[in-house]
Amino acid sequence: MAKNITIAQVAEQAKVSKSTVSQYLNKRYEYMSESTRQRIEAAIEELNYHPNSIARSLKQKSTYTVGVIVANILHSFSTQILRAIENNFNANGFHIIICNADDEPEKERNYIEMLLAKQVDGLIIFPTGGNLDLYEQMNKQNFPVVFMDRKIDGLEVNTVMLDNHRAAQLAIDAFVESDYKRISIITTSIIRNTSPRVERIEGYRQALEAHGLPVREEYVRTADAANIQNELNELFALDAPPEAILAGNDRVLLEVLKYMKEHQLVIPDDVAVIGIDEVAFASFYTPPLTVVTQPTIDMANKATELLLEQIKSENKTAKTAIHRLQPSLIKRGSC
């Protein structure tokens, strides 16, 4: 019976117009008094009314749905961001569809095309960097898009990301303060010039130079996660192996910790470790892990705000910008 209840019946029960009920359903509460809100809410509950979201979306040319394409859902950073994004859009009456591209441009392309076919109202993309033509096409059509975590050079898209140079600097400063001089950085592959990884290496170099320490190229390592162990073997086979390692993200950190355990290396006595990205076990690992953390909730809030502005704005050609948020160092026992 509930499916047959109409907005007109709700309006009659609440003694208001259909347009007022419509405003209520679209969360435009500023157009009504508190008593009116309460009457509509009571009528909806008494009648067990459920809005027909499909009909509403067709009428208003909106699906109240956004897509989020994450580059790799295995990163703790990604899951933290997704959780906060979902909360934000849910609070604004939107559903989200989450897709995982696995850092594969072809998979990302398929998801973008699928979501556009489903007529989502906007997209938040952690771009692989491998679909420039699609990014440019959406940009030319003024389709609401926000990039997260990674920027695409030469493309004007609102982008939310970490100050990656600062993240690396915080880690190097902490190492140097503890008197470490032979410092290595390991990141996952930079074959597609993925901006966070490239920028963290740049920040590492700049920070070493600022402290008057040499940049030793053999201490700079990049590889797919599956090959990190090989890079560590080569590092510790050097005549002067590193005294400290900066793990460029949480997946690298896991590989570093696994290597230390398998080779019976003691942290920080044999080698100090700092990871970029907080991980769930950092505070109770032995020893507790020093990390550089990203403001994931603030980043999710900013991305949501930027996308909703585009969705609701009639001026689709508004100015775009790269919004960089600041990292912070959590000092523990691994350095």
C-alpha positions in Angstrom: 0.0 0.0 0.0 2.9 2.4 0.8 4.0 2.6 -2.8 0.7 4.1 -3.8 0.9 7.1 -1.4 1.5 10.3 -3.4 3.0 13.6 -2.6 -0.5 15.1 -2.9 -1.7 12.9 -0.1 1.2 13.9 2.1 0.4 17.6 1.4 -3.2 17.1 2.3 -2.4 15.3 5.5 0.1 18.0 6.5 -2.2 20.8 5.3 0.4 22.3 3.1 0.9 22.6 -0.7 2.6 20.0 -2.8 5.4 22.4 -3.6 6.1 22.8 0.1 6.4 19.0 0.5 8.7 19.0 -2.5 10.9 21.7 -0.8 11.0 19.6 2.3 12.0 16.4 0.4 14.9 18.5 -1.2 16.0 19.6 2.2 15.2 23.3 1.5 14.0 23.9 5.0 14.8 27.7 4.9 11.5 28.1 3.0 9.3 26.9 5.8 8.7 27.2 9.6 9.7 24.6 12.1 6.0 23.7 12.7 5.5 23.1 9.0 8.5 20.9 8.9 7.2 18.9 11.8 3.8 18.5 10.2 5.3 17.2 6.9 7.6 14.9 8.8 4.7 13.5 10.8 2.5 13.0 7.7 5.3 11.2 5.9 5.7 8.9 8.9 2.0 8.3 9.4 1.4 7.5 5.7 4.7 5.6 5.3 5.5 7.6 2.2 8.6 6.9 0.2 9.6 9.4 -2.5 9.9 8.0 -6.0 13.5 8.9 -6.6 13.5 7.9 -10.2 10.5 10.1 -11.1 11.9 12.9 -9.1 15.3 12.7 -10.8 13.7 12.7 -14.3 11.5 15.7 -13.4 14.4 17.7 -11.9 17.1 16.4 -14.4 19.1 15.1 -11.5 19.7 11.5 -10.2 21.0 12.6 -6.8 23.9 10.2 -7.4 27.6 10.8 -7.7 30.4 8.5 -8.7 33.7 8.1 -7.0 36.5 6.3 -8.8 39.4 5.5 -6.5 42.8 4.6 -8.0 43.4 1.8 -5.5 41.0 0.9 -2.7 43.7 -1.1 -0.9 45.3 2.1 0.4 44.1 3.0 4.0 44.1 6.7 2.8 41.6 5.7 0.1 39.2 3.9 2.4 39.3 6.8 5.0 38.5 9.3 2.3 35.7 7.2 0.9 34.1 6.8 4.3 34.1 10.5 4.8 32.8 11.3 1.3 29.9 8.9 1.7 29.0 10.5 5.0 29.0 14.0 3.4 26.9 13.1 0.4 24.5 11.1 2.4 23.9 14.1 4.6 23.2 16.1 1.4 20.6 13.6 0.1 23.0 12.0 -2.5 23.9 8.4 -3.1 27.4 7.4 -4.2 28.6 4.7 -6.5 32.2 3.6 -5.6 34.5 2.1 -8.3 38.0 0.8 -7.9 40.3 1.3 -10.9 43.3 -0.7 -9.5 45.6 1.9 -11.0 44.6 0.6 -14.5 43.7 3.4 -17.0 41.5 1.0 -19.0 39.5 0.0 -16.0 39.1 3.7 -15.0 37.9 4.5 -18.6 35.2 1.8 -18.4 34.0 3.1 -15.0 33.9 6.7 -16.2 31.9 5.7 -19.2 29.5 3.5 -17.1 28.9 6.3 -14.6 28.2 8.9 -17.3 25.8 6.5 -18.9 24.0 6.2 -15.6 23.7 10.0 -15.6 25.4 10.6 -12.3 25.4 14.3 -11.3 29.1 14.5 -10.8 32.4 12.6 -10.3 35.2 12.5 -7.8 38.2 10.8 -9.4 41.5 9.7 -8.0 42.9 9.8 -11.6 45.3 7.2 -13.0 46.5 9.8 -15.4 45.9 7.5 -18.4 42.7 9.0 -19.8 43.5 12.5 -20.7 41.1 12.6 -23.6 38.2 11.6 -21.3 39.2 14.1 -18.6 39.4 16.9 -21.3 36.0 15.9 -22.8 34.2 16.1 -19.4 36.0 19.4 -18.8 34.9 20.9 -22.2 31.3 19.8 -21.5 31.5 21.5 -18.0 30.6 18.2 -16.4 31.1 18.4 -12.6 34.4 16.7 -11.7 36.8 17.0 -8.8 40.1 15.2 -8.7 41.4 13.8 -5.5 45.0 13.1 -4.4 46.5 13.5 -7.8 46.7 16.4 -10.3 46.8 16.3 -14.1 49.2 18.9 -15.5 47.6 21.2 -18.1 44.1 20.4 -17.1 41.9 22.9 -15.2 40.0 20.7 -12.8 39.3 21.4 -9.1 41.8 19.2 -7.3 42.2 18.3 -3.6 45.5 16.9 -2.5 48.2 16.8 0.1 51.1 19.2 0.3 53.4 16.2 -0.6 56.6 18.2 -0.4 55.8 19.2 3.1 55.0 15.6 4.0 58.4 14.4 3.0 60.1 17.4 4.7 58.4 16.6 8.0 59.8 13.0 7.8 63.3 14.0 6.9 63.4 16.7 9.6 62.4 14.0 12.1 65.2 11.7 10.9 67.8 14.4 11.0 66.8 15.6 14.5 67.5 12.0 15.6 70.9 12.2 13.9 70.3 9.9 10.9 72.2 10.8 7.8 71.9 7.9 5.4 68.2 8.2 4.6 66.3 6.3 1.9 62.9 6.9 0.3 60.8 4.1 -1.2 57.6 4.7 -3.2 55.4 2.6 -5.4 56.0 3.0 -9.2 56.2 6.5 -10.8 56.0 5.0 -14.3 52.8 7.2 -15.0 54.3 10.2 -13.2 51.8 9.8 -10.3 51.9 13.2 -8.7 52.0 12.3 -4.9 54.9 9.9 -5.4 56.8 12.2 -7.6 56.3 15.2 -5.3 57.3 13.2 -2.2 60.6 12.2 -3.9 61.1 15.9 -4.8 60.3 16.9 -1.2 62.8 14.3 0.1 65.5 15.7 -2.2 64.8 19.3 -1.2 64.8 18.5 2.5 68.1 16.6 2.4 69.7 19.5 0.6 68.2 22.0 3.1 70.0 20.0 5.9 73.3 19.9 3.9 73.1 16.2 3.3 73.9 14.5 0.0 71.2 13.0 -2.2 72.4 9.5 -3.0 70.5 8.2 -6.0 70.9 4.6 -4.8 68.8 5.5 -1.8 65.8 6.6 -4.0 63.7 3.5 -4.9 60.5 3.1 -6.8 58.7 -0.1 -7.7 55.4 -1.8 -7.9 54.3 -3.1 -4.5 55.1 -6.7 -5.5 58.8 -5.7 -6.2 59.5 -3.7 -3.1 61.2 -6.6 -1.4 63.7 -6.7 -4.3 64.5 -3.0 -3.8 65.0 -3.6 -0.1 67.4 -6.4 -0.8 69.5 -4.2 -3.0 69.4 -1.3 -0.5 70.7 -3.5 2.3 73.4 -5.1 0.1 75.0 -1.7 -0.4 78.4 -1.0 1.2 76.7 1.8 3.2 73.0 0.7 3.6 70.5 3.3 4.8 70.1 4.1 8.5 66.5 5.3 8.0 63.8 4.6 5.5 60.9 6.9 4.5 58.0 4.7 3.2 56.1 6.7 0.6 52.7 5.2 1.4 51.0 2.6 3.6 51.5 -0.3 1.1 55.3 0.4 1.0 55.3 0.6 4.8 53.8 -2.9 5.0 56.5 -4.3 2.7 59.2 -2.5 4.8 57.9 -4.0 8.0 57.6 -7.4 6.5 61.3 -7.2 5.3 62.5 -6.1 8.7 60.8 -9.0 10.4 62.0 -11.6 7.9 65.6 -10.3 8.2 65.5 -9.8 12.0 66.3 -6.1 11.7 65.3 -4.2 14.8 63.4 -0.9 14.5 64.8 1.7 15.2 68.2 0.2 16.4 69.2 -1.2 13.0 67.1 1.1 10.8 64.6 3.8 11.6 61.3 3.9 9.7 58.7 6.6 9.1 55.6 6.0 6.9 53.4 8.5 5.0 49.8 7.7 5.9 48.5 6.6 9.2 47.7 2.9 9.5 45.3 1.2 11.9 48.1 -0.7 13.7 50.6 2.2 13.9 50.0 3.0 17.6 50.3 -0.5 18.9 53.0 -2.0 16.6 56.3 -2.8 18.3 57.7 -0.2 18.3 54.8 2.2 17.7 55.3 3.7 14.2 56.1 7.4 13.5 53.9 8.5 10.6 53.1 11.5 8.5 49.3 11.7 8.4 47.0 13.2 5.9 43.9 15.2 6.9 41.5 12.8 5.2 38.3 14.2 6.7 39.2 17.7 5.7 40.2 16.5 2.2 36.9 14.6 1.8 34.9 17.7 3.1 36.6 19.9 0.6 36.0 17.6 -2.4 32.4 17.2 -1.4 32.0 21.0 -1.1 33.6 21.6 -4.5 31.6 19.0 -6.3 28.3 20.1 -4.8 29.1 23.7 -5.8 29.5 22.6 -9.4 26.4 20.5 -9.4 24.2 23.3 -8.0 25.9 26.2 -9.8 24.5 27.6 -13.1 28.0 29.0 -13.8 29.7 25.8 -14.8 32.8 27.7 -15.9 33.8 28.9 -12.4 37.5 29.3 -11.6 39.3 26.0 -10.8 42.2 25.5 -8.4 44.4 23.0 -6.7 43.6 22.9 -3.0 46.5 21.5 -1.0 46.0 20.5 2.6 48.7 20.2 5.2 50.1 17.0 6.7 51.2 16.5 10.3 53.8 14.3 12.0 52.8 11.8 14.7 55.9 11.0 16.7 56.2 7.5 18.0 59.0 5.0 18.6 60.2 3.9 15.1 62.5 6.9 14.7 
